[in-house]
């Protein structure tokens, strides 16, 4: 349950940080022009964006449903991959809500790795 609640907390922050970014000056203007950061908003971009939120969203369920051995590996691997991804999303950002959100997200991901690492290696 700890892993599932950590993933749920991560997801709330992940989504709300992006949502609050819409209130930043000129952000919506760039989106309406079809750009995010330096990327064009395309079907591929939106598919990748959906995939980036789908994986941690599924981890909420999978952390409860998977057998211990698989659960341990999946949580460690996915959380480890999301740490640099989360930090990359800070590129060029100077707004403190973005920095604070990313720092808390990384802390949550580190806690996921820690709890998963301590997860039993065998079913009891």
C-alpha angles and dihedrals in degrees: 000000000000091000093048092050091047090052090048091051090048090051094051091052093042092055098038095050088056091044093051089048087069088070092060114107115271094002094113091044090058091047091051088052089054100254135117116184099318095329130100115236103243135151088265092052092050091046090052091047091052091048090051091058097035095062097057090039090057090047089067089065097032092054088064099035106042124088113260098255095050091039092055094051096043093050094048094046098044095043090048091052093048095055096070090036090055092047092047089057087064092064108133094358120135099165110112096220088061092049094045091047092051093047092052091045090053091048090052091048090050089051089051090053091047095050092043091049089055090046112120112268091216134041112260 
